[in-house]
């Protein structure tokens, strides 16, 4: 199999990240079908060669064909699933009868399913063969990828599949690294959103950069403990899809999760942010699911637990830091 086996890339989801990934695939020389739920968005992209609603100001090449037909997009050689994590199950059901039996499905959402506590790869495993399941994750913002700025990510799947996807999507400014640690890549991308919210809360409360650095380090320690229990490799969590993504997401106001936490730290409520139409912060739904998965494995996640308690209103901001700082002393 060569990268030509994945010459036609379907992108399910025409938001900013889906459009940016469609651009990356087109720049790599692939034919791209970009599926939009709203027919008006698809028609506008086709007419203007620009996604004016979600990624305005970025010209899209003729190699990207926007469509509102799920059948057309799903007929591609490989599919990028750029949809919210909590909706993945519903889309897997829809796609199950539409995709080719040898087509990989690359999850580009970062989260853990509420209720089941399953990673995105585990949700897909209920509907598709192991060889079809892949994860794309790492430190990348849609605006940077769309602008052609240097970006590196990880694609995890069965190794030969990951390598062919790497070849199919990679080009001068978009560098995918191949991995077969699907669990590690899926976990790193999901957990970092929760910890990015926590770091945003710290900065929003005015607690300083030293506090954020300490929180980042302890967050990564939590990620390592849970990853070990789930069978993830430590080198994966130290890489792009773990530490790399955590650092970017927890330190940049461009991050939806960090900016959400920043607003919470400044006194906004989750309800207020929802009413104002604040951009989707996947970490909000992931936080309780992450905790539930950790409890099943008897793993303590004090930072994630405190963040989840703030988000659900069971812990007031002023009590959060004393709760963490008063934990028993122990060796690092």
C-alpha positions as CSV (number, residue, x, y, z in Angstrom):
1,X,0.0,0.0,0.0
2,X,1.3,3.5,-0.8
3,X,0.0,6.9,0.1
4,X,-1.9,6.8,-3.3
5,X,-4.3,4.4,-1.6
6,X,-5.5,7.4,0.4
7,X,-5.6,9.8,-2.5
8,X,-9.2,10.9,-1.7
9,X,-9.6,12.3,1.8
10,X,-13.1,12.9,3.2
11,X,-13.4,15.5,6.0
12,X,-16.5,15.2,8.1
13,X,-17.0,18.6,9.7
14,X,-16.4,22.0,8.1
15,X,-15.6,24.0,11.2
16,X,-12.3,25.8,11.5
17,X,-10.3,22.7,12.4
18,X,-12.0,20.6,9.7
19,X,-11.3,23.2,7.1
20,X,-7.7,23.6,8.2
21,X,-7.1,19.9,7.9
22,X,-8.8,19.8,4.5
23,X,-6.3,22.5,3.5
24,X,-3.4,20.4,4.8
25,X,-4.6,17.4,2.8
26,X,-5.0,19.4,-0.3
27,X,-1.5,20.9,0.0
28,X,-0.3,17.3,0.3
29,X,-1.8,16.8,-3.2
30,X,-4.9,14.9,-2.1
31,X,-8.4,15.2,-3.5
32,X,-10.6,16.4,-0.6
33,X,-14.3,16.2,0.0
34,X,-15.2,18.6,2.8
35,X,-18.6,17.8,4.4
36,X,-20.7,20.5,6.0
37,X,-23.9,19.8,7.9
38,X,-25.4,23.1,6.7
39,X,-25.9,23.0,2.8
40,X,-25.6,26.8,2.8
41,X,-22.1,26.5,4.2
42,X,-21.1,23.9,1.6
43,X,-22.6,26.0,-1.2
44,X,-20.8,29.2,0.0
45,X,-17.5,27.3,0.2
46,X,-17.9,26.0,-3.4
47,X,-18.9,29.4,-4.7
48,X,-16.4,31.6,-2.8
49,X,-13.5,29.1,-2.3
50,X,-13.5,30.2,1.3
51,X,-15.2,29.1,4.5
52,X,-16.5,32.6,5.4
53,X,-18.4,31.3,8.4
54,X,-15.7,29.4,10.2
55,X,-12.3,30.3,8.7
56,X,-12.7,33.6,6.9
57,X,-9.9,35.2,4.9
58,X,-8.3,31.9,3.9
59,X,-8.4,30.9,0.2
60,X,-9.3,27.3,-0.4
61,X,-7.8,25.5,-3.5
62,X,-9.9,23.8,-6.2
63,X,-8.8,20.4,-4.8
64,X,-11.2,20.9,-1.9
65,X,-14.8,20.2,-2.9
66,X,-17.4,21.1,-0.3
67,X,-20.5,19.0,-0.1
68,X,-23.6,18.5,2.1
69,X,-23.8,14.9,1.0
70,X,-22.6,12.5,3.6
71,X,-22.5,9.7,1.0
72,X,-20.0,11.6,-1.2
73,X,-17.7,12.4,1.7
74,X,-17.9,8.9,3.2
75,X,-16.9,7.3,-0.1
76,X,-13.4,8.6,0.3
77,X,-10.3,6.4,0.8
78,X,-9.8,7.8,4.4
79,X,-12.0,9.9,6.6
80,X,-11.0,12.7,9.0
81,X,-13.7,12.9,11.7
82,X,-13.6,16.5,12.8
83,X,-16.7,16.5,15.0
84,X,-17.3,17.2,18.7
85,X,-16.1,14.3,20.9
86,X,-19.5,13.8,22.6
87,X,-21.2,13.4,19.2
88,X,-18.8,10.7,17.9
89,X,-21.0,7.8,18.7
90,X,-23.9,9.1,16.8
91,X,-21.7,9.8,13.8
92,X,-20.1,6.3,14.0
93,X,-23.6,4.8,13.7
94,X,-24.4,6.9,10.6
95,X,-21.1,6.2,9.0
96,X,-21.0,2.4,9.7
97,X,-22.9,1.5,6.6
98,X,-21.4,4.2,4.4
99,X,-17.7,3.8,4.6
100,X,-15.5,1.4,2.7
101,X,-14.5,-1.6,4.8
102,X,-10.8,-0.8,4.3
103,X,-11.0,3.0,4.9
104,X,-9.4,4.3,8.0
105,X,-11.4,6.7,10.2
106,X,-9.1,9.3,11.8
107,X,-10.7,10.9,14.9
108,X,-9.6,14.5,15.2
109,X,-11.7,15.3,18.3
110,X,-10.1,15.3,21.8
111,X,-12.3,14.0,24.6
112,X,-13.7,11.2,26.7
113,X,-17.3,10.1,26.2
114,X,-19.5,11.1,29.1
115,X,-21.5,8.2,30.6
116,X,-19.3,5.4,29.2
117,X,-15.9,7.0,30.1
118,X,-14.5,5.7,26.8
119,X,-11.7,7.2,24.8
120,X,-12.6,8.2,21.3
121,X,-10.7,5.1,19.9
122,X,-12.8,2.9,22.2
123,X,-16.0,4.4,21.0
124,X,-15.0,3.7,17.3
125,X,-14.0,0.1,18.3
126,X,-17.7,-0.7,18.9
127,X,-18.4,-0.1,15.2
128,X,-15.3,-0.6,13.1
129,X,-12.4,-3.0,12.8
130,X,-9.2,-2.2,14.7
131,X,-7.4,-1.6,11.4
132,X,-9.8,1.3,10.6
133,X,-9.3,3.2,13.8
134,X,-6.9,6.1,13.9
135,X,-6.3,9.3,16.0
136,X,-4.8,12.6,14.9
137,X,-3.7,14.8,17.8
138,X,-1.0,17.2,18.8
139,X,-0.2,20.9,19.3
140,X,-2.0,22.6,16.4
141,X,-4.3,25.5,16.0
142,X,-6.6,25.8,13.0
143,X,-5.4,29.3,12.2
144,X,-1.7,28.2,12.2
145,X,-2.4,25.2,9.9
146,X,-4.5,27.2,7.6
147,X,-1.8,29.9,7.3
148,X,0.7,27.2,6.4
149,X,2.8,27.8,9.6
150,X,5.0,24.8,10.7
151,X,2.9,22.3,12.7
152,X,3.7,18.8,13.9
153,X,1.1,16.3,15.0
154,X,0.8,12.6,15.8
155,X,-1.2,10.0,13.8
156,X,-1.8,6.8,15.7
157,X,-3.2,3.6,14.2
158,X,-1.8,0.2,13.4
159,X,1.7,1.2,12.4
160,X,1.5,0.5,8.6
161,X,-1.8,2.4,8.4
162,X,-0.4,5.3,10.4
163,X,2.7,5.5,8.1
164,X,0.5,5.6,5.0
165,X,-1.7,8.3,6.5
166,X,1.5,10.2,7.5
167,X,2.6,10.0,3.9
168,X,-0.8,11.0,2.5
169,X,-1.3,14.1,4.7
170,X,2.3,15.3,5.3
171,X,3.9,18.2,3.4
172,X,6.4,21.0,4.0
173,X,4.5,22.8,6.7
174,X,2.4,20.0,8.2
175,X,4.5,17.1,9.7
176,X,2.7,14.1,11.1
177,X,4.6,11.6,13.2
178,X,3.4,8.0,13.1
179,X,2.6,5.9,16.2
180,X,0.8,2.7,17.0
181,X,0.0,3.9,20.6
182,X,-3.6,4.7,19.9
183,X,-4.5,4.7,23.6
184,X,-1.7,7.1,24.5
185,X,-2.5,9.6,21.7
186,X,-6.2,9.5,22.5
187,X,-5.7,10.0,26.2
188,X,-3.2,12.8,25.9
189,X,-5.5,14.8,23.6
190,X,-8.5,14.4,25.9
191,X,-6.9,15.0,29.3
192,X,-5.0,18.1,28.3
193,X,-8.2,20.0,27.7
194,X,-9.2,19.5,31.3
195,X,-5.8,20.7,32.5
196,X,-5.9,23.7,30.1
197,X,-9.1,24.8,31.7
198,X,-7.4,24.5,35.1
199,X,-4.5,26.6,34.0
200,X,-6.9,29.2,32.6
201,X,-8.6,29.4,35.9
202,X,-5.3,30.0,37.7
203,X,-4.4,32.9,35.4
204,X,-7.9,34.3,35.5
205,X,-7.8,34.3,39.3
206,X,-4.5,36.3,39.1
207,X,-2.5,33.6,40.9
208,X,0.6,34.1,38.7
209,X,2.8,32.3,36.2
210,X,4.6,30.3,39.0
211,X,1.3,28.8,40.0
212,X,0.5,27.9,36.4
213,X,3.9,26.2,35.9
214,X,3.4,24.2,39.1
215,X,-0.1,23.2,38.0
216,X,1.2,22.2,34.6
217,X,3.8,19.9,36.1
218,X,1.3,18.3,38.5
219,X,-1.2,17.9,35.7
220,X,1.3,16.1,33.6
221,X,2.1,13.8,36.5
222,X,-1.6,12.9,36.7
223,X,-1.7,12.2,33.0
224,X,1.3,9.9,33.4
225,X,-0.3,7.9,36.2
226,X,-3.6,7.4,34.3
227,X,-1.7,6.6,31.1
228,X,0.3,3.9,32.8
229,X,-2.8,2.3,34.2
230,X,-4.5,2.3,30.7
231,X,-1.4,0.9,29.0
232,X,-0.2,4.0,27.2
233,X,3.5,4.4,26.6
234,X,5.4,7.1,28.5
235,X,7.2,8.2,25.4
236,X,3.9,8.9,23.8
237,X,2.7,11.1,26.7
238,X,6.1,12.9,26.6
239,X,5.6,13.6,22.9
240,X,3.5,15.9,20.7
241,X,0.1,14.4,21.6
242,X,0.8,14.6,25.3
243,X,3.2,17.1,26.7
244,X,3.4,19.1,23.5
245,X,-0.4,19.6,23.2
246,X,-0.7,20.2,27.0
247,X,1.9,23.1,26.9
248,X,0.2,24.8,23.9
249,X,-3.3,24.4,25.1
250,X,-2.6,25.5,28.7
251,X,-0.6,28.6,27.8
252,X,-2.3,30.3,24.9
253,X,-5.4,32.5,24.8
254,X,-6.1,31.1,21.3
255,X,-6.9,27.8,23.1
256,X,-10.7,27.5,23.6
257,X,-10.2,25.5,26.8
258,X,-7.6,27.9,28.3
259,X,-9.8,30.9,27.4
260,X,-12.8,29.2,28.9
261,X,-10.9,28.6,32.2
262,X,-9.7,32.2,32.1
263,X,-13.2,33.4,32.0
264,X,-14.2,31.1,34.8
265,X,-11.3,32.3,36.9
266,X,-12.4,35.9,36.4
267,X,-15.8,35.1,37.9
268,X,-17.9,34.0,34.9
269,X,-20.2,31.0,35.3
270,X,-20.4,28.1,32.9
271,X,-24.1,29.0,32.2
272,X,-23.1,32.6,31.4
273,X,-20.5,31.4,28.9
274,X,-22.9,29.0,27.3
275,X,-25.5,31.8,26.9
276,X,-22.9,34.1,25.3
277,X,-22.0,31.3,22.8
278,X,-18.5,30.8,24.0
279,X,-16.6,28.5,21.6
280,X,-16.8,24.8,22.4
281,X,-14.5,23.8,25.2
282,X,-14.3,20.0,25.0
283,X,-12.7,19.8,28.5
284,X,-15.9,20.7,30.2
285,X,-17.6,17.5,29.2
286,X,-14.4,15.5,29.4
287,X,-13.6,16.4,33.1
288,X,-16.3,14.2,34.8
289,X,-15.6,11.4,32.3
290,X,-11.9,11.6,33.0
291,X,-12.5,11.3,36.7
292,X,-14.9,8.4,36.3
293,X,-12.4,6.5,34.3
294,X,-9.6,7.2,36.9
295,X,-11.8,6.1,39.8
296,X,-12.5,2.8,38.1
297,X,-8.8,2.3,38.1
298,X,-8.2,3.7,41.6
299,X,-6.1,6.5,40.3
300,X,-6.1,9.9,42.1
301,X,-6.3,13.0,39.9
302,X,-6.5,15.9,42.4
303,X,-6.1,18.7,39.7
304,X,-8.7,17.2,37.4
305,X,-11.1,16.6,40.4
306,X,-10.8,20.1,41.6
307,X,-11.4,21.5,38.1
308,X,-14.4,19.3,37.6
309,X,-15.8,20.5,41.0
310,X,-15.4,24.1,40.0
311,X,-17.1,23.5,36.7
312,X,-20.1,21.7,38.2
313,X,-20.5,24.4,40.9
314,X,-19.8,22.1,43.9
315,X,-16.6,24.0,44.7
316,X,-16.2,27.8,44.8
317,X,-13.1,29.3,43.3
318,X,-11.7,30.7,46.6
319,X,-11.7,27.2,48.1
320,X,-10.0,25.5,45.2
321,X,-6.4,26.5,45.8
322,X,-6.5,25.8,49.6
323,X,-7.9,22.4,48.8
324,X,-4.9,21.6,46.5
325,X,-2.2,23.2,48.7
326,X,-3.4,21.5,51.9
327,X,-3.0,18.0,50.6
328,X,-0.5,15.9,52.6
329,X,3.2,16.5,51.9
330,X,4.8,13.7,49.8
331,X,7.8,13.1,47.6
332,X,7.6,14.2,44.0
